[in-house]
Amino acid sequence: MKKIQISIVFRPFFVILAVLFSNFGNAQQKYVIDNSNHFWDKVQFGGGLGLGIGSGYTDISVMPSAIYNVNEIVAVGVGLQFGYLSSKNYYSSYVYGGSIVGLVNPIPEIQLSAELEQVRVNTDYKAVNNFPSYSDNYWNTALYLGAGYRTGSVTIGARYDVLYDPNKSLYGSGFMPFVRVYF
């Protein structure tokens, strides 16, 4: 008779403990699920550095960028571009601006890209022979479509500026090879 009374007394206590521990377990599980969808876990940083030095010629560029991996196939991102180009006794030019990029990986080894780039070009030409010095400042817009081979975090490929105009574009050609790295 005493055993039955003790179990009746402790039964509500065990029920309360079971409810408390089950809620604690659910709270821990929800935290882990929320943590796996963390924004920064899907962000990669990368970009490019360029340095070209020759006899009377200097080309320096820094192009940091970041992408957000929407899923395993699609990524979107932004980039900045800073550059300095100089040809001794002829001109010096500063280029700065930004871009937005979309990347699609239909299979892990192939990466397709679209990049809209807007840069400001400030060029100072030096007086040469009978030509006076002058400055040329303008905005340059480019829309690059590209494809590349991807292995790990590196993609090697080529892109083409579909807005290329030889009389207005910043670069001498609409076709450009690239190496893209994201960590």
N, C-alpha and C positions, 0 to 999 in steps of 0.2 A: 504494500500500500504506500509506503514512503517513497519507493522508486518512481511510481507513477506521479506523485505530487511534485517531485523534483524535476522530472522531464517536462511537466506542464509549466513550471515556473521558468525554466530555461528556454523553452521553445520560442517565446517572443524575442528573447535576447539573441538567439541564433538567426531568427528571421531578420532582425534589424542589422546584424553584422553582414548577412548575405546581401542585403540591399545596399548597404554602404560600399562593400567591396565590389559589387557589380557596377555601380556608378563610377567608382574610381577607375576600374578597368576600362570602361567605355570612354572616359575622359582621356585616358592615356592613348587609346587607339585613335581617337579623333585628332589628337595633337600630331601623331605620326603621319596621318593621312594629309593633314594641312601642310606639314613641313615638306612633303614630297612635291607639292605644287608651288614651291617658293619661286618667285619671279627671277631672282638672281642666279638660281641653278640653271636657268635656260639662256643666260647671257654669256656671250663669248666676246673677247676683246682681241684686236689684231691691228693690221694695217701694214704700212710699208715705209721704208726709208730709202732714199735715193741719194747717191753721191757720184757726180761725174766731174772729173778735173782733167783739164788738158792744157795745152800751150795757150794761155790767155783765155781759157774758157772754164767756167764754174757752173755747176748745176747741183743744187742741194734741195731735197724735198723731204717733207715729213707728212705722213698721211695716216693718222690714227683713226680707227673705226671700231664699231661695236655692232653685234647682231643679236637678235632675240630669236631663238629657235621655237617657232610656233609648234612644230612637231618634227618628226624625223625627216620629213621631205621639204618643208618650207621654212625659210628664215627671212626676217626683215631687219634692216638696220640703217644706221646713219654713219657718216664719216666727215672728217675735216681734212682740209688740204692746205699746206703752207709750202711755198717754194720760192727759191731765189735762183735766178739765171743771169749770168753775166758773160759778156764777150768783151775782152779788153779793148779799149779805145773805140768801142762801137755802141754798146747798150748795156743796161742793167734792168732787170725786170723782177717784180714781186708778184706772186700769184697767191691768192688766199680765197677760201670759200668752203662749201660743203656739198654733201651729196646724200641721197637716200638710195638704198639698194634693196633688191628683192632677189633671193636665191632659191632655186628649186633643184632638188636632187631626185630625179625620177628613179635612179638606182644609185647605190652608195658611191660608185666610182665616177659618175657623171654629174657635173654641176652646171646648170643654166643660170644666167644672171641678167638682170636689167638694172641699170644704174642711171639716175638722173643727177647730173653734176652742174652746179652753178658756181663759177669762180670769177673773182675780180682780178683783172690784169692791169698792173701799173708799170709802164715801161718808159724809161728815160733814154732817149737816143742822144749820143754825143755828136758834136759837130765833126764832120768828116769831109775833107776836100772842100767843095763849094756848098755843101749842105749844112744848114744851121742845126743846132741842137733843138730838140722838141720832145714833148711827152705825149704818150698815147695811153689813155685810161678807158677801159671798157669792161662790160660783163660778157662772159662767154658761157653759153649753155650747151651741154652735150647730153645725149641720150645713148648710152652704150648698151648693146645687146651682146652677150658673150656666152661662151661654152668652154668648159675645161675638164681636165682629168683630175679627180680628187683622190688623195690617199691620206688618211688620217686627218690632220688639221691643215694640210697644204693642198692648194688647187693651182694647177698650171694650165693656162689656156690663152685664148685670144678674145678680144672684144672689138666691136665696130661701132663708131659713132654714126647713128642713122641721121643726125642733124648736121653732119660734116659739110662745111662749105670752105673750099680752099682759100677764099678771099676774106673770110671772117673768123675761122676757127683758130684756136690757140695753137694747136699742134699741126705739124706738117702733113699728117696722114690721118684718115679716119680709122685705120686699122691699128690696133695696139696689142702686143702680147702682155700678159700679166702673170704675176705670182701672188696668190692671196693666201694669207696665213691667219688663222683664228685659234686662240687658246681657250 
